[in-house]
Amino acid sequence: MIGEFIIADFHLITTILLIIERFIALLSEGWVLKTLGFAIMVGSVMTLIERSGGVGAFVHELSIKHSLVTTKRGALIPSFVAGIIIFIESSITSLVAGAVGKPFCDRYGISRAKLAFVCDSTSAPVCSIITINGWGALLLGLIGGQITAGLIAGESATWLIHSIAFNFYAYIALIVTFIVIWYEIDIGPMRHSLPHEFSPQYEENTKSVGLFLWPIVWMIGGVIGFMLLSGKGDILKGSGSSSIFYALSLTLILMWIYYRFTNTMKTGEFLEAAFSGAKTLTPIAFILLFAFAIGGVSSDMEVGQYLASFIGDYLPSAYLAGAIFMLAALIAFATGTSWGTFSIMLPIAVPLAVGLDAPVALAIGAVISGGVFGDHCSPISDTTIISSMASGCEVGEHVKTQLPYALISALFAFILFILFGVLLT
């Protein structure tokens, strides 16, 4: 509201009209509606998995039957592994990591806030390193624009591969997350986060583990399939929002067929659980909608361009990458979007690097790292909100508890950008 008030030159009536227009425009966008629908359907899927006995079966399979998860340290490893190997889309990464980790965290007395930190710290960083996804498509397009403009020469893919080598924040965030899990490190507000109560029914569960695993497989497989379909065979050109929406719709249909076939749930029970889960996550959908609105306001106010202007006409080339990293982080934090930050900062960073005779790949890596870090910490980021949602943690608590870890990773990344800037210049 304050942002719209500034845009409207402090006219109250114009402010109200701008706010109405903003939400009408958002709700007219297909990707926004699909994202909101996906957020609500996630609640349905997770509630159905739990009520069907799938969560209990999964805990029983790993903890009792095969004794694979038997310690507090091991409780978060399945979520960390899931976050590493699922790199198709950051939202699905968070969802699967959260679904896998919740029962184990509850059993071994680990807070949901720590689980949310693991989900968030693996989703975007992994997707920005293994770019066989929408992230890669966006970055290839932006780098291609700089090649077309004649600022740099070569192939977009080659530049992207070289830049990923300098994506320091993503690598450090993954290392820090593993160390935090392995050595059970709680710092700052994380020390005061309380675990959820564990349901003893999980210890005696005898249902099929397929009740848990099949919906996860359908979600992941559906996203890959629909991204290939929407991209006409090229996964890099697929639509992430559409793919997730259709994958979850398909998953719910397949779950209903599977539950009826195995006599797990009657249709009435299935619908009641699905609506109950949807109702639980409806507030999350509103948070996402407001987050999109804030991102739009920030864009209209040209927050990114304003912050980028602080670089000025001259900066010692050795410190350019560090400055770009910090600016990209600020823009991503303010707007809640790493992709938007890439779009703003890459066309600024590449000409600056060329003009100052600084390493271009290092500058692009700084943009990617800064965008991931700012997006990682921002309370209006969709990945932050979805990680909270998937873990059953309040958004505010998640942001507060993960910030110290993210800042530690960012500090090391900043030092590396300065160090490599000095060495390579």
Secondary structure, DSSP 8 states (H G I E B T S, - for coil): -HHHHHHTTT-HHHHHHHHHHHHHHHHT-HHHHHHHHHHHHHHHHHHHHHHTTHHHHHHIIIIIIS----STTTTSHHHHHHHHH--S-HHHHHHHHHHHHHHHHHHTT--HHHHHHHHHHHHHHHHHHS-SSHHHHHHHHHHHHHHHTTSS-S-HHHHHHHHHTT-HHHHHHHHHHHHHHHTT---GGGGG-------GGGGG--S-THHHHHHHHHHHHHHHHHHHHHTTT-GGGS-HHHHHHHHHHHHHHHHHHHHHHTTS--HHHHHHHHHHHHHHHHHHHHHHHHHHHHHHHHHHTTHHHHHHGGG-S---GGGHHHHHHHHHHHHHHHHS-HHHHHHHHHHHHHHHHHHTT--HHHHHHHHHHHHHHHHHH-TT-HHHHHHHHHHT--HHHHHHHHHHHHHHHHHHHHHHHHHHHHHH-
